[in-house]
Amino acid sequence: MLTMAQIQYIKYLRDKKDKSIMEIAETVDLNWRTANQSLPSSLRKTPFPRSLTRIPSIL
């Protein structure tokens, strides 16, 4: 579990220093998923949109 100081530092690195999630994870010595989850959704990068069409299955 992260302390409030760690969460605030992660937000600072992402917002003010414009660091990537991987750079933040290495700096704070956390897994990138943990660093990403501690950010509010407005600071997270949006994932690639999924395709709206499905690949037809060949039977």
PDBQT receptor file of N, H, CA, C and O in Angstrom, charges set to zero:
ATOM      1  N   MET A   1       0.838  -1.169   0.000  1.00  0.00    +0.000 N 
ATOM      2  CA  MET A   1       0.000   0.000   0.000  1.00  0.00    +0.000 C 
ATOM      3  C   MET A   1       0.889   1.240   0.000  1.00  0.00    +0.000 C 
ATOM      4  O   MET A   1       1.922   1.282   0.667  1.00  0.00    +0.000 OA
ATOM      5  N   LEU A   2       0.473   2.231  -0.749  1.00  0.00    +0.000 N 
ATOM      6  H   LEU A   2      -0.367   2.197  -1.291  1.00  0.00    +0.000 HD
ATOM      7  CA  LEU A   2       1.250   3.453  -0.873  1.00  0.00    +0.000 C 
ATOM      8  C   LEU A   2       0.869   4.454   0.201  1.00  0.00    +0.000 C 
ATOM      9  O   LEU A   2      -0.285   4.520   0.626  1.00  0.00    +0.000 OA
ATOM     10  N   THR A   3       1.840   5.225   0.631  1.00  0.00    +0.000 N 
ATOM     11  H   THR A   3       2.777   5.171   0.285  1.00  0.00    +0.000 HD
ATOM     12  CA  THR A   3       1.553   6.314   1.559  1.00  0.00    +0.000 C 
ATOM     13  C   THR A   3       1.074   7.518   0.764  1.00  0.00    +0.000 C 
ATOM     14  O   THR A   3       1.256   7.570  -0.453  1.00  0.00    +0.000 OA
ATOM     15  N   MET A   4       0.472   8.472   1.428  1.00  0.00    +0.000 N 
ATOM     16  H   MET A   4       0.324   8.430   2.416  1.00  0.00    +0.000 HD
ATOM     17  CA  MET A   4      -0.001   9.686   0.755  1.00  0.00    +0.000 C 
ATOM     18  C   MET A   4       1.169  10.462   0.158  1.00  0.00    +0.000 C 
ATOM     19  O   MET A   4       1.027  11.081  -0.896  1.00  0.00    +0.000 OA
ATOM     20  N   ALA A   5       2.316  10.434   0.818  1.00  0.00    +0.000 N 
ATOM     21  H   ALA A   5       2.431   9.932   1.675  1.00  0.00    +0.000 HD
ATOM     22  CA  ALA A   5       3.491  11.131   0.295  1.00  0.00    +0.000 C 
ATOM     23  C   ALA A   5       3.935  10.521  -1.031  1.00  0.00    +0.000 C 
ATOM     24  O   ALA A   5       4.316  11.248  -1.948  1.00  0.00    +0.000 OA
ATOM     25  N   GLN A   6       3.891   9.189  -1.143  1.00  0.00    +0.000 N 
ATOM     26  H   GLN A   6       3.581   8.598  -0.398  1.00  0.00    +0.000 HD
ATOM     27  CA  GLN A   6       4.263   8.533  -2.394  1.00  0.00    +0.000 C 
ATOM     28  C   GLN A   6       3.276   8.866  -3.504  1.00  0.00    +0.000 C 
ATOM     29  O   GLN A   6       3.678   9.120  -4.639  1.00  0.00    +0.000 OA
ATOM     30  N   ILE A   7       1.988   8.865  -3.182  1.00  0.00    +0.000 N 
ATOM     31  H   ILE A   7       1.662   8.658  -2.260  1.00  0.00    +0.000 HD
ATOM     32  CA  ILE A   7       0.964   9.185  -4.183  1.00  0.00    +0.000 C 
ATOM     33  C   ILE A   7       1.127  10.617  -4.675  1.00  0.00    +0.000 C 
ATOM     34  O   ILE A   7       1.041  10.877  -5.875  1.00  0.00    +0.000 OA
ATOM     35  N   GLN A   8       1.360  11.540  -3.760  1.00  0.00    +0.000 N 
ATOM     36  H   GLN A   8       1.430  11.329  -2.785  1.00  0.00    +0.000 HD
ATOM     37  CA  GLN A   8       1.550  12.935  -4.146  1.00  0.00    +0.000 C 
ATOM     38  C   GLN A   8       2.809  13.113  -4.992  1.00  0.00    +0.000 C 
ATOM     39  O   GLN A   8       2.823  13.914  -5.927  1.00  0.00    +0.000 OA
ATOM     40  N   TYR A   9       3.867  12.368  -4.666  1.00  0.00    +0.000 N 
ATOM     41  H   TYR A   9       3.856  11.717  -3.906  1.00  0.00    +0.000 HD
ATOM     42  CA  TYR A   9       5.100  12.445  -5.433  1.00  0.00    +0.000 C 
ATOM     43  C   TYR A   9       4.902  11.891  -6.845  1.00  0.00    +0.000 C 
ATOM     44  O   TYR A   9       5.431  12.445  -7.809  1.00  0.00    +0.000 OA
ATOM     45  N   ILE A  10       4.148  10.808  -6.967  1.00  0.00    +0.000 N 
ATOM     46  H   ILE A  10       3.719  10.358  -6.185  1.00  0.00    +0.000 HD
ATOM     47  CA  ILE A  10       3.840  10.244  -8.284  1.00  0.00    +0.000 C 
ATOM     48  C   ILE A  10       3.038  11.235  -9.111  1.00  0.00    +0.000 C 
ATOM     49  O   ILE A  10       3.318  11.423 -10.295  1.00  0.00    +0.000 OA
ATOM     50  N   LYS A  11       2.040  11.874  -8.500  1.00  0.00    +0.000 N 
ATOM     51  H   LYS A  11       1.812  11.721  -7.538  1.00  0.00    +0.000 HD
ATOM     52  CA  LYS A  11       1.245  12.891  -9.203  1.00  0.00    +0.000 C 
ATOM     53  C   LYS A  11       2.119  14.063  -9.629  1.00  0.00    +0.000 C 
ATOM     54  O   LYS A  11       1.966  14.588 -10.732  1.00  0.00    +0.000 OA
ATOM     55  N   TYR A  12       3.035  14.472  -8.755  1.00  0.00    +0.000 N 
ATOM     56  H   TYR A  12       3.159  14.046  -7.859  1.00  0.00    +0.000 HD
ATOM     57  CA  TYR A  12       3.949  15.568  -9.077  1.00  0.00    +0.000 C 
ATOM     58  C   TYR A  12       4.833  15.212 -10.272  1.00  0.00    +0.000 C 
ATOM     59  O   TYR A  12       5.002  16.022 -11.183  1.00  0.00    +0.000 OA
ATOM     60  N   LEU A  13       5.391  14.016 -10.271  1.00  0.00    +0.000 N 
ATOM     61  H   LEU A  13       5.254  13.357  -9.531  1.00  0.00    +0.000 HD
ATOM     62  CA  LEU A  13       6.261  13.597 -11.368  1.00  0.00    +0.000 C 
ATOM     63  C   LEU A  13       5.502  13.540 -12.687  1.00  0.00    +0.000 C 
ATOM     64  O   LEU A  13       6.036  13.921 -13.729  1.00  0.00    +0.000 OA
ATOM     65  N   ARG A  14       4.268  13.071 -12.648  1.00  0.00    +0.000 N 
ATOM     66  H   ARG A  14       3.835  12.761 -11.802  1.00  0.00    +0.000 HD
ATOM     67  CA  ARG A  14       3.474  12.948 -13.872  1.00  0.00    +0.000 C 
ATOM     68  C   ARG A  14       2.985  14.302 -14.362  1.00  0.00    +0.000 C 
ATOM     69  O   ARG A  14       3.035  14.587 -15.559  1.00  0.00    +0.000 OA
ATOM     70  N   ASP A  15       2.514  15.135 -13.446  1.00  0.00    +0.000 N 
ATOM     71  H   ASP A  15       2.473  14.904 -12.474  1.00  0.00    +0.000 HD
ATOM     72  CA  ASP A  15       1.902  16.406 -13.827  1.00  0.00    +0.000 C 
ATOM     73  C   ASP A  15       2.942  17.487 -14.117  1.00  0.00    +0.000 C 
ATOM     74  O   ASP A  15       2.888  18.129 -15.166  1.00  0.00    +0.000 OA
ATOM     75  N   LYS A  16       3.872  17.691 -13.213  1.00  0.00    +0.000 N 
ATOM     76  H   LYS A  16       3.915  17.170 -12.361  1.00  0.00    +0.000 HD
ATOM     77  CA  LYS A  16       4.819  18.804 -13.335  1.00  0.00    +0.000 C 
ATOM     78  C   LYS A  16       6.064  18.447 -14.135  1.00  0.00    +0.000 C 
ATOM     79  O   LYS A  16       6.538  19.253 -14.936  1.00  0.00    +0.000 OA
ATOM     80  N   LYS A  17       6.598  17.247 -13.927  1.00  0.00    +0.000 N 
ATOM     81  H   LYS A  17       6.213  16.592 -13.277  1.00  0.00    +0.000 HD
ATOM     82  CA  LYS A  17       7.839  16.851 -14.593  1.00  0.00    +0.000 C 
ATOM     83  C   LYS A  17       7.595  16.108 -15.898  1.00  0.00    +0.000 C 
ATOM     84  O   LYS A  17       8.540  15.822 -16.634  1.00  0.00    +0.000 OA
ATOM     85  N   ASP A  18       6.331  15.793 -16.195  1.00  0.00    +0.000 N 
ATOM     86  H   ASP A  18       5.563  16.025 -15.597  1.00  0.00    +0.000 HD
ATOM     87  CA  ASP A  18       5.930  15.131 -17.434  1.00  0.00    +0.000 C 
ATOM     88  C   ASP A  18       6.689  13.826 -17.672  1.00  0.00    +0.000 C 
ATOM     89  O   ASP A  18       7.157  13.557 -18.778  1.00  0.00    +0.000 OA
ATOM     90  N   LYS A  19       6.799  13.029 -16.619  1.00  0.00    +0.000 N 
ATOM     91  H   LYS A  19       6.418  13.248 -15.721  1.00  0.00    +0.000 HD
ATOM     92  CA  LYS A  19       7.489  11.741 -16.718  1.00  0.00    +0.000 C 
ATOM     93  C   LYS A  19       6.498  10.664 -17.134  1.00  0.00    +0.000 C 
ATOM     94  O   LYS A  19       5.302  10.765 -16.860  1.00  0.00    +0.000 OA
ATOM     95  N   SER A  20       7.008   9.637 -17.796  1.00  0.00    +0.000 N 
ATOM     96  H   SER A  20       7.979   9.555 -18.018  1.00  0.00    +0.000 HD
ATOM     97  CA  SER A  20       6.161   8.512 -18.190  1.00  0.00    +0.000 C 
ATOM     98  C   SER A  20       5.937   7.604 -16.984  1.00  0.00    +0.000 C 
ATOM     99  O   SER A  20       6.611   7.724 -15.961  1.00  0.00    +0.000 OA
ATOM    100  N   ILE A  21       4.983   6.704 -17.125  1.00  0.00    +0.000 N 
ATOM    101  H   ILE A  21       4.435   6.607 -17.956  1.00  0.00    +0.000 HD
ATOM    102  CA  ILE A  21       4.679   5.770 -16.041  1.00  0.00    +0.000 C 
ATOM    103  C   ILE A  21       5.895   4.892 -15.744  1.00  0.00    +0.000 C 
ATOM    104  O   ILE A  21       6.192   4.615 -14.582  1.00  0.00    +0.000 OA
ATOM    105  N   MET A  22       6.593   4.456 -16.784  1.00  0.00    +0.000 N 
ATOM    106  H   MET A  22       6.351   4.680 -17.728  1.00  0.00    +0.000 HD
ATOM    107  CA  MET A  22       7.773   3.614 -16.581  1.00  0.00    +0.000 C 
ATOM    108  C   MET A  22       8.877   4.386 -15.857  1.00  0.00    +0.000 C 
ATOM    109  O   MET A  22       9.540   3.826 -14.985  1.00  0.00    +0.000 OA
ATOM    110  N   GLU A  23       9.085   5.652 -16.199  1.00  0.00    +0.000 N 
ATOM    111  H   GLU A  23       8.546   6.107 -16.907  1.00  0.00    +0.000 HD
ATOM    112  CA  GLU A  23      10.097   6.457 -15.513  1.00  0.00    +0.000 C 
ATOM    113  C   GLU A  23       9.726   6.671 -14.045  1.00  0.00    +0.000 C 
ATOM    114  O   GLU A  23      10.586   6.627 -13.166  1.00  0.00    +0.000 OA
ATOM    115  N   ILE A  24       8.453   6.899 -13.794  1.00  0.00    +0.000 N 
ATOM    116  H   ILE A  24       7.754   6.935 -14.508  1.00  0.00    +0.000 HD
ATOM    117  CA  ILE A  24       7.982   7.079 -12.420  1.00  0.00    +0.000 C 
ATOM    118  C   ILE A  24       8.175   5.785 -11.630  1.00  0.00    +0.000 C 
ATOM    119  O   ILE A  24       8.639   5.811 -10.491  1.00  0.00    +0.000 OA
ATOM    120  N   ALA A  25       7.819   4.660 -12.236  1.00  0.00    +0.000 N 
ATOM    121  H   ALA A  25       7.442   4.638 -13.162  1.00  0.00    +0.000 HD
ATOM    122  CA  ALA A  25       7.952   3.373 -11.559  1.00  0.00    +0.000 C 
ATOM    123  C   ALA A  25       9.407   3.088 -11.200  1.00  0.00    +0.000 C 
ATOM    124  O   ALA A  25       9.689   2.568 -10.121  1.00  0.00    +0.000 OA
ATOM    125  N   GLU A  26      10.324   3.422 -12.089  1.00  0.00    +0.000 N 
ATOM    126  H   GLU A  26      10.095   3.845 -12.966  1.00  0.00    +0.000 HD
ATOM    127  CA  GLU A  26      11.739   3.205 -11.795  1.00  0.00    +0.000 C 
ATOM    128  C   GLU A  26      12.239   4.164 -10.721  1.00  0.00    +0.000 C 
ATOM    129  O   GLU A  26      13.040   3.777  -9.870  1.00  0.00    +0.000 OA
ATOM    130  N   THR A  27      11.775   5.404 -10.753  1.00  0.00    +0.000 N 
ATOM    131  H   THR A  27      11.124   5.718 -11.444  1.00  0.00    +0.000 HD
ATOM    132  CA  THR A  27      12.200   6.398  -9.768  1.00  0.00    +0.000 C 
ATOM    133  C   THR A  27      11.721   6.033  -8.364  1.00  0.00    +0.000 C 
ATOM    134  O   THR A  27      12.486   6.106  -7.403  1.00  0.00    +0.000 OA
ATOM    135  N   VAL A  28      10.460   5.642  -8.252  1.00  0.00    +0.000 N 
ATOM    136  H   VAL A  28       9.838   5.583  -9.033  1.00  0.00    +0.000 HD
ATOM    137  CA  VAL A  28       9.853   5.353  -6.955  1.00  0.00    +0.000 C 
ATOM    138  C   VAL A  28      10.069   3.893  -6.543  1.00  0.00    +0.000 C 
ATOM    139  O   VAL A  28       9.767   3.511  -5.412  1.00  0.00    +0.000 OA
ATOM    140  N   ASP A  29      10.586   3.093  -7.456  1.00  0.00    +0.000 N 
ATOM    141  H   ASP A  29      10.831   3.403  -8.374  1.00  0.00    +0.000 HD
ATOM    142  CA  ASP A  29      10.842   1.666  -7.234  1.00  0.00    +0.000 C 
ATOM    143  C   ASP A  29       9.542   0.909  -6.963  1.00  0.00    +0.000 C 
ATOM    144  O   ASP A  29       9.390   0.224  -5.952  1.00  0.00    +0.000 OA
ATOM    145  N   LEU A  30       8.606   1.061  -7.915  1.00  0.00    +0.000 N 
ATOM    146  H   LEU A  30       8.730   1.617  -8.737  1.00  0.00    +0.000 HD
ATOM    147  CA  LEU A  30       7.322   0.374  -7.871  1.00  0.00    +0.000 C 
ATOM    148  C   LEU A  30       7.069  -0.319  -9.195  1.00  0.00    +0.000 C 
ATOM    149  O   LEU A  30       7.742  -0.043 -10.188  1.00  0.00    +0.000 OA
ATOM    150  N   ASN A  31       6.104  -1.213  -9.209  1.00  0.00    +0.000 N 
ATOM    151  H   ASN A  31       5.557  -1.438  -8.402  1.00  0.00    +0.000 HD
ATOM    152  CA  ASN A  31       5.636  -1.792 -10.449  1.00  0.00    +0.000 C 
ATOM    153  C   ASN A  31       4.887  -0.701 -11.218  1.00  0.00    +0.000 C 
ATOM    154  O   ASN A  31       4.252   0.158 -10.607  1.00  0.00    +0.000 OA
ATOM    155  N   TRP A  32       4.955  -0.726 -12.541  1.00  0.00    +0.000 N 
ATOM    156  H   TRP A  32       5.471  -1.424 -13.038  1.00  0.00    +0.000 HD
ATOM    157  CA  TRP A  32       4.308   0.317 -13.334  1.00  0.00    +0.000 C 
ATOM    158  C   TRP A  32       2.798   0.311 -13.150  1.00  0.00    +0.000 C 
ATOM    159  O   TRP A  32       2.158   1.358 -13.244  1.00  0.00    +0.000 OA
ATOM    160  N   ARG A  33       2.219  -0.864 -12.887  1.00  0.00    +0.000 N 
ATOM    161  H   ARG A  33       2.739  -1.715 -12.811  1.00  0.00    +0.000 HD
ATOM    162  CA  ARG A  33       0.764  -0.923 -12.676  1.00  0.00    +0.000 C 
ATOM    163  C   ARG A  33       0.360  -0.204 -11.391  1.00  0.00    +0.000 C 
ATOM    164  O   ARG A  33      -0.675   0.459 -11.343  1.00  0.00    +0.000 OA
ATOM    165  N   THR A  34       1.181  -0.339 -10.355  1.00  0.00    +0.000 N 
ATOM    166  H   THR A  34       2.022  -0.878 -10.394  1.00  0.00    +0.000 HD
ATOM    167  CA  THR A  34       0.898   0.334  -9.089  1.00  0.00    +0.000 C 
ATOM    168  C   THR A  34       1.001   1.847  -9.272  1.00  0.00    +0.000 C 
ATOM    169  O   THR A  34       0.158   2.597  -8.779  1.00  0.00    +0.000 OA
ATOM    170  N   ALA A  35       2.031   2.287  -9.978  1.00  0.00    +0.000 N 
ATOM    171  H   ALA A  35       2.716   1.678 -10.378  1.00  0.00    +0.000 HD
ATOM    172  CA  ALA A  35       2.200   3.719 -10.225  1.00  0.00    +0.000 C 
ATOM    173  C   ALA A  35       1.042   4.256 -11.057  1.00  0.00    +0.000 C 
ATOM    174  O   ALA A  35       0.566   5.363 -10.807  1.00  0.00    +0.000 OA
ATOM    175  N   ASN A  36       0.591   3.501 -12.028  1.00  0.00    +0.000 N 
ATOM    176  H   ASN A  36       0.978   2.602 -12.232  1.00  0.00    +0.000 HD
ATOM    177  CA  ASN A  36      -0.500   3.935 -12.886  1.00  0.00    +0.000 C 
ATOM    178  C   ASN A  36      -1.818   4.010 -12.125  1.00  0.00    +0.000 C 
ATOM    179  O   ASN A  36      -2.610   4.926 -12.350  1.00  0.00    +0.000 OA
ATOM    180  N   GLN A  37      -2.064   3.053 -11.220  1.00  0.00    +0.000 N 
ATOM    181  H   GLN A  37      -1.420   2.309 -11.037  1.00  0.00    +0.000 HD
ATOM    182  CA  GLN A  37      -3.314   3.031 -10.466  1.00  0.00    +0.000 C 
ATOM    183  C   GLN A  37      -3.398   4.166  -9.448  1.00  0.00    +0.000 C 
ATOM    184  O   GLN A  37      -4.494   4.568  -9.058  1.00  0.00    +0.000 OA
ATOM    185  N   SER A  38      -2.247   4.684  -9.017  1.00  0.00    +0.000 N 
ATOM    186  H   SER A  38      -1.357   4.357  -9.334  1.00  0.00    +0.000 HD
ATOM    187  CA  SER A  38      -2.278   5.739  -8.014  1.00  0.00    +0.000 C 
ATOM    188  C   SER A  38      -2.571   7.106  -8.630  1.00  0.00    +0.000 C 
ATOM    189  O   SER A  38      -2.788   8.078  -7.907  1.00  0.00    +0.000 OA
ATOM    190  N   LEU A  39      -2.578   7.185  -9.963  1.00  0.00    +0.000 N 
ATOM    191  H   LEU A  39      -2.402   6.395 -10.551  1.00  0.00    +0.000 HD
ATOM    192  CA  LEU A  39      -2.883   8.450 -10.632  1.00  0.00    +0.000 C 
ATOM    193  C   LEU A  39      -4.381   8.578 -10.870  1.00  0.00    +0.000 C 
ATOM    194  O   LEU A  39      -5.069   7.583 -11.097  1.00  0.00    +0.000 OA
ATOM    195  N   PRO A  40      -4.881   9.803 -10.818  1.00  0.00    +0.000 N 
ATOM    196  CA  PRO A  40      -6.285   9.980 -11.200  1.00  0.00    +0.000 C 
ATOM    197  C   PRO A  40      -6.435   9.744 -12.698  1.00  0.00    +0.000 C 
ATOM    198  O   PRO A  40      -5.469   9.885 -13.449  1.00  0.00    +0.000 OA
ATOM    199  N   SER A  41      -7.616   9.393 -13.127  1.00  0.00    +0.000 N 
ATOM    200  H   SER A  41      -8.400   9.279 -12.517  1.00  0.00    +0.000 HD
ATOM    201  CA  SER A  41      -7.831   9.039 -14.534  1.00  0.00    +0.000 C 
ATOM    202  C   SER A  41      -7.521  10.197 -15.479  1.00  0.00    +0.000 C 
ATOM    203  O   SER A  41      -7.212   9.961 -16.647  1.00  0.00    +0.000 OA
ATOM    204  N   SER A  42      -7.593  11.428 -15.011  1.00  0.00    +0.000 N 
ATOM    205  H   SER A  42      -7.844  11.620 -14.063  1.00  0.00    +0.000 HD
ATOM    206  CA  SER A  42      -7.297  12.569 -15.873  1.00  0.00    +0.000 C 
ATOM    207  C   SER A  42      -5.806  12.659 -16.215  1.00  0.00    +0.000 C 
ATOM    208  O   SER A  42      -5.446  13.247 -17.234  1.00  0.00    +0.000 OA
ATOM    209  N   LEU A  43      -4.937  12.086 -15.379  1.00  0.00    +0.000 N 
ATOM    210  H   LEU A  43      -5.230  11.608 -14.551  1.00  0.00    +0.000 HD
ATOM    211  CA  LEU A  43      -3.504  12.118 -15.646  1.00  0.00    +0.000 C 
ATOM    212  C   LEU A  43      -2.996  10.861 -16.340  1.00  0.00    +0.000 C 
ATOM    213  O   LEU A  43      -1.853  10.819 -16.794  1.00  0.00    +0.000 OA
ATOM    214  N   ARG A  44      -3.834   9.846 -16.423  1.00  0.00    +0.000 N 
ATOM    215  H   ARG A  44      -4.763   9.880 -16.054  1.00  0.00    +0.000 HD
ATOM    216  CA  ARG A  44      -3.425   8.628 -17.103  1.00  0.00    +0.000 C 
ATOM    217  C   ARG A  44      -3.519   8.826 -18.600  1.00  0.00    +0.000 C 
ATOM    218  O   ARG A  44      -4.364   9.574 -19.092  1.00  0.00    +0.000 OA
ATOM    219  N   LYS A  45      -2.652   8.155 -19.308  1.00  0.00    +0.000 N 
ATOM    220  H   LYS A  45      -1.966   7.547 -18.908  1.00  0.00    +0.000 HD
ATOM    221  CA  LYS A  45      -2.760   8.177 -20.758  1.00  0.00    +0.000 C 
ATOM    222  C   LYS A  45      -3.900   7.265 -21.157  1.00  0.00    +0.000 C 
ATOM    223  O   LYS A  45      -4.096   6.204 -20.564  1.00  0.00    +0.000 OA
ATOM    224  N   THR A  46      -4.644   7.678 -22.154  1.00  0.00    +0.000 N 
ATOM    225  H   THR A  46      -4.485   8.540 -22.635  1.00  0.00    +0.000 HD
ATOM    226  CA  THR A  46      -5.766   6.866 -22.590  1.00  0.00    +0.000 C 
ATOM    227  C   THR A  46      -5.238   5.673 -23.370  1.00  0.00    +0.000 C 
ATOM    228  O   THR A  46      -4.306   5.819 -24.161  1.00  0.00    +0.000 OA
ATOM    229  N   PRO A  47      -5.808   4.511 -23.166  1.00  0.00    +0.000 N 
ATOM    230  CA  PRO A  47      -5.359   3.339 -23.909  1.00  0.00    +0.000 C 
ATOM    231  C   PRO A  47      -5.782   3.436 -25.364  1.00  0.00    +0.000 C 
ATOM    232  O   PRO A  47      -6.654   4.230 -25.716  1.00  0.00    +0.000 OA
ATOM    233  N   PHE A  48      -5.170   2.636 -26.191  1.00  0.00    +0.000 N 
ATOM    234  H   PHE A  48      -4.461   1.991 -25.905  1.00  0.00    +0.000 HD
ATOM    235  CA  PHE A  48      -5.549   2.607 -27.586  1.00  0.00    +0.000 C 
ATOM    236  C   PHE A  48      -6.986   2.133 -27.708  1.00  0.00    +0.000 C 
ATOM    237  O   PHE A  48      -7.389   1.191 -27.026  1.00  0.00    +0.000 OA
ATOM    238  N   PRO A  49      -7.761   2.773 -28.567  1.00  0.00    +0.000 N 
ATOM    239  CA  PRO A  49      -9.161   2.339 -28.712  1.00  0.00    +0.000 C 
ATOM    240  C   PRO A  49      -9.216   0.969 -29.367  1.00  0.00    +0.000 C 
ATOM    241  O   PRO A  49      -8.438   0.657 -30.268  1.00  0.00    +0.000 OA
ATOM    242  N   ARG A  50     -10.136   0.177 -28.903  1.00  0.00    +0.000 N 
ATOM    243  H   ARG A  50     -10.769   0.430 -28.171  1.00  0.00    +0.000 HD
ATOM    244  CA  ARG A  50     -10.326  -1.136 -29.503  1.00  0.00    +0.000 C 
ATOM    245  C   ARG A  50     -11.055  -0.991 -30.821  1.00  0.00    +0.000 C 
ATOM    246  O   ARG A  50     -11.849  -0.072 -31.021  1.00  0.00    +0.000 OA
ATOM    247  N   SER A  51     -10.774  -1.890 -31.684  1.00  0.00    +0.000 N 
ATOM    248  H   SER A  51     -10.129  -2.636 -31.522  1.00  0.00    +0.000 HD
ATOM    249  CA  SER A  51     -11.440  -1.886 -32.975  1.00  0.00    +0.000 C 
ATOM    250  C   SER A  51     -12.928  -2.190 -32.783  1.00  0.00    +0.000 C 
ATOM    251  O   SER A  51     -13.302  -3.042 -31.977  1.00  0.00    +0.000 OA
ATOM    252  N   LEU A  52     -13.746  -1.497 -33.519  1.00  0.00    +0.000 N 
ATOM    253  H   LEU A  52     -13.442  -0.805 -34.174  1.00  0.00    +0.000 HD
ATOM    254  CA  LEU A  52     -15.178  -1.714 -33.397  1.00  0.00    +0.000 C 
ATOM    255  C   LEU A  52     -15.648  -2.900 -34.213  1.00  0.00    +0.000 C 
ATOM    256  O   LEU A  52     -16.739  -3.424 -33.990  1.00  0.00    +0.000 OA
ATOM    257  N   THR A  53     -14.832  -3.318 -35.150  1.00  0.00    +0.000 N 
ATOM    258  H   THR A  53     -13.945  -2.892 -35.331  1.00  0.00    +0.000 HD
ATOM    259  CA  THR A  53     -15.218  -4.466 -35.957  1.00  0.00    +0.000 C 
ATOM    260  C   THR A  53     -14.522  -5.699 -35.430  1.00  0.00    +0.000 C 
ATOM    261  O   THR A  53     -13.407  -5.626 -34.914  1.00  0.00    +0.000 OA
ATOM    262  N   ARG A  54     -15.164  -6.798 -35.559  1.00  0.00    +0.000 N 
ATOM    263  H   ARG A  54     -16.070  -6.858 -35.979  1.00  0.00    +0.000 HD
ATOM    264  CA  ARG A  54     -14.580  -8.060 -35.115  1.00  0.00    +0.000 C 
ATOM    265  C   ARG A  54     -13.987  -8.782 -36.331  1.00  0.00    +0.000 C 
ATOM    266  O   ARG A  54     -14.453  -8.636 -37.461  1.00  0.00    +0.000 OA
ATOM    267  N   ILE A  55     -12.983  -9.535 -36.060  1.00  0.00    +0.000 N 
ATOM    268  H   ILE A  55     -12.605  -9.654 -35.142  1.00  0.00    +0.000 HD
ATOM    269  CA  ILE A  55     -12.394 -10.340 -37.113  1.00  0.00    +0.000 C 
ATOM    270  C   ILE A  55     -13.299 -11.570 -37.282  1.00  0.00    +0.000 C 
ATOM    271  O   ILE A  55     -13.573 -12.284 -36.317  1.00  0.00    +0.000 OA
ATOM    272  N   PRO A  56     -13.753 -11.806 -38.501  1.00  0.00    +0.000 N 
ATOM    273  CA  PRO A  56     -14.643 -12.952 -38.674  1.00  0.00    +0.000 C 
ATOM    274  C   PRO A  56     -13.888 -14.266 -38.458  1.00  0.00    +0.000 C 
ATOM    275  O   PRO A  56     -12.743 -14.425 -38.881  1.00  0.00    +0.000 OA
ATOM    276  N   SER A  57     -14.540 -15.167 -37.811  1.00  0.00    +0.000 N 
ATOM    277  H   SER A  57     -15.470 -15.038 -37.467  1.00  0.00    +0.000 HD
ATOM    278  CA  SER A  57     -13.913 -16.465 -37.590  1.00  0.00    +0.000 C 
ATOM    279  C   SER A  57     -14.157 -17.359 -38.813  1.00  0.00    +0.000 C 
ATOM    280  O   SER A  57     -15.231 -17.363 -39.414  1.00  0.00    +0.000 OA
ATOM    281  N   ILE A  58     -13.138 -18.091 -39.137  1.00  0.00    +0.000 N 
ATOM    282  H   ILE A  58     -12.265 -18.088 -38.649  1.00  0.00    +0.000 HD
ATOM    283  CA  ILE A  58     -13.244 -19.008 -40.269  1.00  0.00    +0.000 C 
ATOM    284  C   ILE A  58     -13.526 -20.395 -39.717  1.00  0.00    +0.000 C 
ATOM    285  O   ILE A  58     -12.719 -20.947 -38.969  1.00  0.00    +0.000 OA
ATOM    286  N   LEU A  59     -14.658 -20.950 -40.081  1.00  0.00    +0.000 N 
ATOM    287  H   LEU A  59     -15.313 -20.501 -40.688  1.00  0.00    +0.000 HD
ATOM    288  CA  LEU A  59     -15.034 -22.268 -39.578  1.00  0.00    +0.000 C 
ATOM    289  C   LEU A  59     -14.922 -23.317 -40.646  1.00  0.00    +0.000 C 
ATOM    290  O   LEU A  59     -15.203 -24.489 -40.392  1.00  0.00    +0.000 OA
TER     291      LEU A  59
